[in-house]
Each structure stands twice: as C-alpha cells, then as structure tokens.
C-alpha cells in the first residue's frame, strides 16, 4: 500500500476541516449525498421514459399515459436540474472555504514524505501512516486557539511542524538528526518559494556533473578540483553568475577568506557579504568550503525555522512513557556508550512500577515469554535488551502486543536494539523510537545534563559554591562527551 502526496494532502485537509470547521465537512458530505440522489432520480426518469417509448403502440400523441409521463418527467427534470445548479454553486463556496485550510494539509503531507524517505538513510527509521496521522491530529487539537482564522492556521502549522519534527528526531541517531532537520527546512522553504528548485539541485549535487577538461582552468592550485567544479556549477545560478571570474580576479582575498578557521563567520569578499542571505551563503560554503557546510547549515536551520530546531532534541523518558500505551512499545537504538537501561530502571523506580529486564540471545525466549505472561496480566514494564539477537522472537512480540485480546493498562514494553537489516518492519512501525546518544554541542549537552537533575539536587545545600561547582562539573562532562569521537 502506498499513498500519493496529493492524495494524503486531501486526506489531511479533510481531517483539518473535520476538527476546525466540522459544519463545513458535514455540509459537503450532505451535498454530495444530495447530488448523488438527484442524479439517480434523473437517470431513473430517463430509463422510465425510454421504457414507455419502446412499449407504446400506435401514435405517440394518442397515448395519454405517455403524455402524462412526459409532463411529469419534464417538471421533475427541471426541479432536479435546478437543485444540481444550486448544489454546484454551494460546492464552489464550500471548496473555497476548505481551501483556506490547505496550507496545513500541504505542510503535513510534505513532512510525512520526508519522514518516509528517512528509511532510505537507515531501515530502522520506519514510521507508519497511522502514527503520523495520530501526531497530526494531536497537533491540531493541542495548538493554541485563536479567533482569527489566518492566525489560527499559522499557529497550527508552527505547532504541528515542531511537534512532528521532535517526534521523529527523537528516534534518529545524532549524525542523522541534523540531516533530517536540514532537509525539512529546505523542503519547507522550497514549498514557500524561498528556495528555488535549481538552487536546491546545486546544493544537493554540487559539481558532480561538471567536466573540468571542458571548463575554464582554476586560478591556482590552492583550490581543489572538486571545489572548482562546485563553483562552476554554482556560477549557473543568478546570485553567483560571475563567481569564478570574481575569484580569479581577486585570488589573494578569496584565498585568505578560505583559509580562515570558520569562513562562514567571516566577511565574504567582493561585495558578496551584502548580497547573500543565510541560504545563499550556505550554497557558497557548500561549494567552496564543504568541510564547513554543517556549521553553516545550523545557521540556516535557525534562520529558517528558529533556534529550537538548531539545538536538537533532548530525550525525555518521562514524556516518552506518557505518549506510550500497552500496544505501542518503546524501542531504543543502541550505539557506543548509550545504553538507556539504567535510566529506564531509575524511571520505573521513581514511578513505583516493577521493571524486569532480560538480555536477549539464544535460549532467552522462554524467560521472555514468562515475563510477558505475568506483566500483560498484572501490569509493569518489560525491558528486552539487544533484541537484534532474537529476531525470530520479535514476530511473537508483534502478536502479543498487537493482537492479544487484553493487556493491562500499566503494561509497557521497552526494547533496545542495534540496527539490523532484517528487523521486522511491522514492529518498527508500531514502536515509539528513541536514541540515547549525547547531543552534539555544548549548549544541548548542558541542557541534557540539567534535565536529568531534580530540584532536590539543585537545592542540596545553601553553600554558594554548590551551584557553581555543579555547573563546572556539567560543563566538564559535556566537553568530555564532545571529545569522545576523538578517542
């Protein structure tokens, strides 16, 4: 089963209208029923008339019954035609009113297809249409109310975009979160006309199709061949029409700019500083200094959708549990040093819920079945660790969680797994996904550390040194986490 972008957009539009303007959707449904009924009446009249004409013997003008049928048919036909004309006019008005809400549906459809495309990055990033529709509806219901329709639509779009983005980003590895956020911003700006399709193509493909043998030679060896190819392709855009000629004429200034530690923060030579917005600066950086692309991408994300998108998502297990249900398991994707087991067990203890963990592997299925038998009946949390080692048993889990008649309201299933190409897609689409990696950047790292501290810890002592020392330790911890990639 697949859904088209336009088809999903129409479906989402129906949902928005049903929630925001229920009377419009009801009127549209009633109108469609009336039109169908009236068309059926017209067809019946034509069939009856045709039948009388074929059955009439002798002169038609002498058949009083036929004349009566003709008179009634004409009268009824005129009434039905008038009703259909009124229905057509009313339909135009209804559709015009419904179109006012289309931007919400259009944004939702665009986000859903981007979410689906993330499964091409890694097969574990599966999201079902059902999950998406639930988050879409939740966004509309929870967005701040406003009497002015235009403002209400803007609020819904902003709330829905962030709500679905944070939901999806929570289940992505850190190196994929920025990719997803960047693609989201590009797709939104492309839809709004802020980014042109040819600019998008240059950003994605660069100079991959450029044959340097047929192009002008680079002005110096300090420019790498791949970067020169990027610049030639970039020069085909209106904003950068003379970029290669400009660099060749002012080679020293451009070389000095390129050799800066962070060229994206420096003044761009030859007047480009005044003409480039954040996105066009990103195009230049991607072409000339590709190693600084992601640094500039964060600035573009913040400029496009706001700082909160650039800062990333901090895992909140409390919120995750509140979103879950007995039939929606929670699955954590493992990476080096990011096992969430301790945090899950601590949360269970805090909530006063029994939590039993079992590390999956050969022969562990028997113990897991016993846990399910007990906890689905009495309530509690089951934690299956390293489920990629028991993929066959995962099909049983689908049956237990998805098909078992009764599950205790307090039952929850947690799982951890490493990425595996054969992990059941059905189970992934049922799950709420999360990762527990330390976030990239000092500020997000500090936010995550302090999110794990309660008020009792912060108020542990009245000594003035305490909070300063606590902050210092948190900063040091974040710095060490940032250095982990270097060994």
C-alpha positions in Angstrom: 0.0 0.0 0.0 1.3 3.4 -1.0 -0.2 6.9 -0.7 0.5 9.8 -3.1 1.4 13.3 -1.8 -1.7 14.8 -3.3 -3.9 12.0 -2.0 -2.5 12.4 1.5 -2.9 16.2 1.3 -6.6 15.8 0.5 -7.0 13.3 3.4 -5.3 15.6 5.8 -7.4 18.5 4.6 -10.5 16.5 5.4 -9.1 15.9 8.9 -8.3 19.6 9.5 -11.8 20.6 8.3 -13.4 17.9 10.5 -11.6 19.3 13.5 -11.7 23.0 12.8 -14.9 23.5 10.7 -17.0 20.4 11.3 -20.1 22.0 9.9 -18.3 22.6 6.5 -17.3 18.9 6.2 -20.8 17.8 7.2 -22.4 20.2 4.7 -20.0 18.9 2.0 -21.0 15.3 2.8 -24.7 16.1 2.8 -24.3 18.0 -0.5 -22.5 15.0 -2.1 -25.3 12.7 -1.0 -28.0 15.1 -2.4 -26.2 15.3 -5.7 -25.9 11.5 -5.9 -29.6 11.1 -5.1 -30.7 13.7 -7.7 -28.5 12.2 -10.4 -30.0 8.8 -9.6 -33.5 10.4 -10.0 -32.6 11.9 -13.3 -31.3 8.5 -14.5 -34.4 6.7 -13.3 -36.7 9.3 -15.2 -34.7 8.7 -18.4 -35.0 5.0 -18.0 -38.7 5.1 -17.4 -39.3 7.4 -20.3 -37.3 5.2 -22.6 -39.2 2.2 -21.5 -42.6 3.8 -22.1 -41.5 5.0 -25.6 -40.4 1.5 -26.6 -43.6 -0.1 -25.2 -46.1 2.4 -26.8 -48.2 1.0 -29.7 -49.5 3.3 -32.4 -49.4 7.1 -32.4 -47.4 8.7 -29.5 -49.8 11.7 -29.4 -52.7 9.5 -28.7 -51.1 7.8 -25.6 -52.4 9.9 -22.7 -50.3 7.9 -20.2 -47.1 8.7 -22.1 -48.0 12.4 -22.4 -48.6 12.4 -18.6 -45.2 10.7 -18.1 -43.5 13.2 -20.4 -45.1 16.1 -18.5 -44.0 14.7 -15.1 -40.6 13.9 -16.4 -40.1 17.4 -17.7 -41.3 19.0 -14.4 -39.2 16.7 -12.3 -36.2 17.2 -14.6 -36.4 20.9 -14.2 -36.5 20.7 -10.5 -33.6 18.3 -10.3 -31.5 20.4 -12.7 -32.2 23.5 -10.5 -31.1 21.6 -7.4 -27.9 20.4 -9.2 -27.2 24.0 -10.2 -27.7 25.2 -6.6 -25.5 22.3 -5.4 -22.7 23.2 -7.8 -22.7 26.8 -6.6 -22.8 25.7 -3.0 -19.9 23.2 -3.7 -17.8 26.1 -5.0 -18.4 28.1 -1.9 -17.6 25.1 0.4 -14.4 24.3 -1.6 -13.3 27.9 -1.4 -13.8 27.8 2.4 -12.0 24.5 2.7 -9.0 25.7 0.6 -8.3 28.2 3.3 -7.0 25.3 5.4 -5.0 23.6 2.6 -1.6 25.1 3.8 -1.9 22.9 6.9 -2.6 19.8 4.9 0.2 20.7 2.4 2.8 21.1 5.1 1.7 17.9 6.8 1.9 15.9 3.5 5.4 17.3 2.8 6.7 16.3 6.2 5.2 12.8 6.0 7.0 12.0 2.8 10.3 13.4 4.2 9.8 11.1 7.2 9.2 8.1 4.9 12.4 9.0 2.9 14.5 8.7 6.1 14.0 5.0 5.9 16.4 5.2 2.9 19.1 6.5 5.3 18.6 3.6 7.6 16.0 0.8 7.6 15.2 1.2 11.3 13.7 4.7 10.7 10.3 3.3 9.8 7.2 5.3 10.6 3.6 4.2 9.8 1.0 6.4 8.3 -1.2 5.6 11.4 1.5 7.1 13.7 1.8 10.2 11.6 -2.0 10.8 11.4 -2.2 10.5 15.2 0.6 13.1 15.7 -1.1 15.3 13.0 -4.5 15.2 14.8 -2.8 15.7 18.2 -1.1 18.8 16.9 -4.3 20.4 15.6 -6.1 19.7 18.9 -3.3 20.9 21.1 -2.3 24.1 19.2 -3.3 27.4 20.8 -6.8 28.5 19.8 -7.3 31.9 18.0 -10.4 33.6 16.8 -8.8 34.9 13.6 -8.6 32.0 11.1 -5.3 33.2 9.4 -3.6 33.4 12.8 -5.0 30.1 13.9 -3.7 28.4 10.7 -0.2 29.9 11.3 -0.3 28.6 14.9 -1.3 25.1 13.8 1.4 24.9 11.1 4.2 26.1 13.5 3.0 23.7 16.3 2.5 20.8 14.0 5.8 21.2 12.3 7.7 21.3 15.6 5.7 18.5 17.2 6.2 16.1 14.4 9.8 17.1 13.9 10.7 16.5 17.6 8.8 13.2 17.5 10.8 11.9 14.5 14.1 13.5 15.6 13.9 11.7 18.9 14.3 8.4 17.2 17.3 9.4 15.0 21.0 9.0 15.6 22.8 12.3 16.2 24.5 12.3 12.8 21.1 11.9 11.1 19.2 14.5 13.2 20.9 17.4 11.5 20.4 15.8 8.1 16.7 15.4 8.7 16.3 18.9 10.1 18.2 20.5 7.2 16.1 18.6 4.6 12.9 19.7 6.5 13.9 23.3 6.3 14.9 23.1 2.6 11.6 21.3 1.8 9.5 24.0 3.7 11.4 26.9 2.0 11.1 25.2 -1.4 7.3 24.9 -0.8 7.1 28.6 0.3 9.2 29.7 -2.7 12.1 31.0 -0.6 14.4 28.4 -2.2 14.3 27.7 -5.9 14.4 24.2 -7.4 17.7 24.9 -9.3 19.3 26.2 -6.1 18.2 23.0 -4.4 19.7 20.9 -7.1 23.1 22.7 -6.9 23.1 22.3 -3.2 22.5 18.6 -3.4 24.6 17.6 -6.4 27.3 20.3 -6.5 29.6 20.0 -9.4 29.4 16.2 -9.8 28.3 16.5 -13.5 31.0 19.1 -14.4 33.7 18.0 -16.8 36.7 20.2 -15.8 38.5 19.4 -19.1 35.9 21.4 -20.9 35.8 24.3 -18.4 38.0 27.3 -17.6 41.0 26.4 -15.6 41.2 27.2 -11.9 43.2 30.2 -11.0 45.5 28.5 -8.5 46.5 25.1 -7.0 45.1 26.3 -3.7 41.6 25.5 -5.0 40.8 21.8 -5.1 39.4 20.3 -8.3 36.2 19.2 -6.7 35.6 22.7 -5.2 36.3 24.4 -8.6 33.7 22.1 -10.2 31.3 23.1 -7.5 32.0 26.8 -8.1 31.5 26.4 -11.9 28.1 24.8 -11.2 27.3 27.4 -8.6 28.0 30.1 -11.3 25.0 29.0 -13.3 22.7 30.5 -10.6 21.7 34.1 -10.9 23.2 35.0 -7.5 26.6 33.7 -8.4 26.7 34.4 -12.1 30.3 35.8 -12.1 31.7 33.9 -9.1 34.6 32.1 -10.9 35.7 35.3 -12.7 35.5 37.3 -9.5 37.7 34.7 -7.6 40.2 34.7 -10.4 40.5 38.5 -10.3 40.8 38.7 -6.5 42.6 35.5 -5.8 44.6 36.6 -2.7 41.5 37.9 -0.9 39.5 34.8 -1.6 42.3 32.5 -0.5 42.7 34.5 2.7 38.9 34.1 3.3 39.0 30.4 2.6 41.9 29.7 5.0 40.1 31.3 7.9 39.2 28.8 10.7 35.5 29.5 10.2 35.0 31.2 6.8 31.2 31.1 7.3 31.6 33.7 10.1 33.9 36.0 8.1 33.1 38.8 5.6 32.7 37.4 2.1 35.0 39.3 -0.4 33.9 41.4 -3.4 30.6 42.7 -2.1 29.0 39.2 -1.6 28.6 39.9 2.1 25.8 42.4 1.3 24.0 40.3 -1.3 24.0 36.8 0.3 21.3 35.7 2.7 21.8 32.8 5.0 20.8 30.2 2.5 22.9 31.6 -0.4 25.9 31.8 2.0 25.2 28.1 2.7 25.4 27.4 -1.1 28.8 29.2 -1.3 30.2 27.4 1.7 29.0 24.0 0.4 30.8 24.7 -2.9 34.0 26.4 -1.7 34.5 25.0 1.8 32.5 21.8 2.0 34.0 20.8 5.4 32.2 23.8 6.9 28.8 23.0 5.4 27.2 21.6 8.5 28.3 24.6 10.6 26.6 27.0 8.2 23.7 24.5 7.9 22.9 25.1 11.6 22.7 28.8 11.0 20.4 28.3 8.0 18.2 26.0 10.1 18.0 28.6 12.9 17.2 31.3 10.3 14.6 29.2 8.5 12.6 27.7 11.4 14.1 29.0 14.6 16.8 28.3 17.2 15.0 25.4 18.8 15.4 23.4 15.6 19.1 24.0 15.5 19.6 23.0 19.1 18.2 19.5 18.6 16.0 17.2 20.7 16.9 16.2 24.3 15.5 12.8 25.2 12.8 13.0 27.9 11.9 9.4 29.0 9.1 10.7 31.2 7.4 12.3 28.2 8.0 9.2 26.1 6.2 7.0 28.6 3.3 9.4 28.8 3.0 9.1 25.0 3.1 5.3 25.0 0.3 2.8 25.5 0.3 -1.0 26.2 0.1 -1.5 22.4 2.9 0.9 21.4 6.3 -0.4 22.5 9.3 1.9 23.0 12.4 0.9 21.2 15.9 2.5 21.7 18.6 2.3 19.1 21.9 1.5 20.6 25.3 3.0 20.0 28.6 3.0 21.8 28.1 4.1 25.4 24.4 5.0 25.1 22.6 2.1 26.7 19.4 3.5 28.3 18.8 0.6 30.7 19.9 2.5 33.8 17.7 5.4 33.0 14.7 3.2 32.3 15.1 1.3 35.6 15.5 4.6 37.5 12.4 6.0 36.0 10.4 2.8 36.9 11.6 3.1 40.4 10.6 6.7 40.6 7.1 5.9 39.3 6.8 2.9 41.6 6.4 0.4 38.8 8.0 -3.0 38.6 10.5 -3.3 35.8 12.2 -6.6 34.7 15.0 -6.6 32.1 16.2 -9.6 30.1 19.1 -9.7 27.7 18.0 -11.5 24.6 20.0 -14.2 22.9 20.0 -17.9 22.5 17.6 -19.6 24.9 16.2 -16.4 26.4 12.9 -16.5 24.6 11.5 -18.9 27.3 12.2 -16.4 30.1 10.8 -13.5 28.0 7.5 -15.4 27.4 7.1 -15.8 31.2 7.7 -12.1 31.7 5.0 -11.3 29.1 2.6 -13.7 30.6 2.9 -12.1 34.0 3.2 -8.5 33.1 0.5 -8.3 30.5 -1.9 -9.6 33.1 -0.7 -7.7 36.2 1.0 -4.6 34.8 4.6 -3.5 34.8 7.4 -2.8 32.4 9.2 -5.5 30.4 12.7 -4.5 29.1 14.1 -6.7 26.3 17.7 -5.8 25.7 19.7 -6.5 22.5 16.6 -7.7 20.6 18.6 -7.8 17.3 20.0 -11.1 18.7 16.5 -12.7 18.7 14.8 -11.5 15.5 12.6 -14.6 15.2 11.1 -13.9 18.7 10.2 -10.4 17.5 7.5 -11.8 15.4 6.0 -13.3 18.5 6.2 -9.9 20.2 4.1 -8.4 17.3 1.4 -10.9 18.1 1.5 -10.3 21.8 1.4 -6.5 21.7 -0.7 -6.1 18.6 -3.2 -9.0 18.7 -3.6 -10.2 22.3 -7.1 -9.5 23.4 -6.4 -7.9 26.8 -3.3 -6.0 28.0 -3.1 -4.5 31.5 -3.3 -0.6 31.3 0.0 -0.3 33.2 1.9 -2.8 30.9 4.7 -1.3 28.9 7.3 -2.9 26.6 10.7 -1.4 26.3 13.3 -2.8 23.8 16.8 -1.9 22.8 18.5 -3.0 19.6 21.4 -2.3 17.3 20.4 -1.5 13.7 19.8 -4.7 11.7 18.6 -5.0 8.1 16.2 -7.8 8.9 14.5 -6.3 11.9 10.7 -6.6 11.4 9.3 -3.5 9.7 5.8 -4.2 11.3 7.2 -4.0 14.8 9.2 -0.8 14.0 6.1 0.9 12.7 4.3 0.0 16.0 7.1 1.5 18.2 7.9 4.8 19.6 11.6 5.2 18.8 14.4 6.9 20.7 18.1 7.2 20.9 20.2 8.0 24.0 23.3 9.5 22.4 24.8 12.6 24.0 23.7 15.6 21.8 26.2 17.4 19.7 27.2 20.8 21.0 28.0 22.3 24.4 24.6 24.0 24.9 22.5 20.9 24.1 24.9 18.8 26.2 24.4 21.1 29.2 20.6 21.1 28.7 20.6 17.3 28.8 22.7 17.1 31.9 20.5 19.6 33.9 17.3 17.9 32.5 18.5 14.8 34.5 18.8 16.7 37.7 15.8 17.3 40.0 15.2 20.3 42.2 16.4 18.4 45.3 19.8 18.0 43.7 20.0 21.7 42.8 19.0 22.7 46.3 21.2 20.1 48.0 23.0 22.8 50.1 22.8 26.6 50.7 26.6 26.9 50.2 27.1 29.4 47.4 29.9 27.2 45.9 27.5 24.3 45.2 25.7 25.5 42.1 28.9 26.9 40.6 30.7 23.6 41.2 27.7 21.7 39.8 27.8 23.8 36.6 31.5 23.3 36.3 31.2 19.6 36.5 28.3 19.6 34.0 30.4 21.7 31.6 33.4 19.4 32.0 31.2 16.3 31.5 29.8 17.9 28.3 33.3 18.8 27.0 34.5 15.2 27.6 31.4 13.8 25.8 32.2 16.1 22.8 35.7 14.7 22.7 34.6 11.1 22.7 34.7 11.0 18.9 38.5 11.5 19.0 39.0 8.5 21.3 
